[in-house]
Amino acid sequence: MRFSDWRKQQGKTQQQCADELGVSQPVISDLEADEPKIRGRDFVLRVFRMTRGGVTPNDLYALPSIDQLELDMTVPGDAPLLASAGDQ
């Protein structure tokens, strides 16, 4: 979820969020920009905690989720990743 969407759902102003995160209001404005300047791991974790997981690091960096990556999860030799109880 985008930070701006979360903030609006909570009925919070940019200044209120800035105060909670210990930053200035322009930092929140930048966070809500299309390509935010992320200020490091500690800041990202503070956002994650403040939103109780509503805004994840992937959301801040616009990274795809694991299901969007369409990863090939097969292993060489087409062996299953997990053996069922009957296979042992």
N, C-alpha and C positions, 0 to 999 in steps of 0.2 A: 504494500500500500504506500502511496506517496505520502510524504510527511504532511503536506498541505491538506490532503484529504483527511488524514487522521486528526490534525489540529482542528479543522472545521467541524468534524464529527463530535469532538470533545467540547466545542464551543469556546475554544481558547484563542486568545490573540497571539500574534507573533511575540509581543513583549512578554506575555505571561510565560510562554514556552522558553523564551530567552532567559528569563529570571530563573526558571526551574533548572535549566541546563548550565547556568552560570556563564552565559555569553551575552553579547549585545544583540539587539534586534536586527541589525544588518546581517549578522551571521545566519539568523533564521530565514531572512529574506533570501539570502544566497542558497540556503539549504533547499528552499522551495523552487529555485530556478530549474530550468530544463536540464542544465548540466552543472550541478552544484560542485563547489570546491570543498571536498571533504577534508576535515582538519585532523585526521588521524584516528588511530584505533580507539583511543580513550573516548573521543567525542562520539564516534559511532556506537560504542558500547553504552554511553550515557543516553543516547537517543533510543537505543533498543530497550534499555531498562525503563526509561520514562514512559515509553509507549506500551510497556508490558508485552513486547514482541510484536506489536502492531506494525511497526516499521522495522524491517530487518536490514542488515548490511547490504544484502542483494538489492533491496529497494533503493537504497541510497546510491549505489553504484550502477543501478539499472542493469544488473546482471540477470541472465536468464535463470529460471528455476531448473532443477534437475530434470523434470519431465519435459521441459522445452528443449533440452539439449539433444534428445533422441540418441543417447549413447548406445553403442553396441556393447551389450553386457555379456556376450558369449566369450568363452575362453577357448584357447587353442585346443583342437581335437573335439570341439562341440560338447565337452563335458558339462553337465549342469553345475551351476554355481553352488547349489545346496543339494545335498543328497537327502532323499526322503528316508523315512524310518525303514522301509522295506528294502532299500538299496544297501544296507550295511551288513 
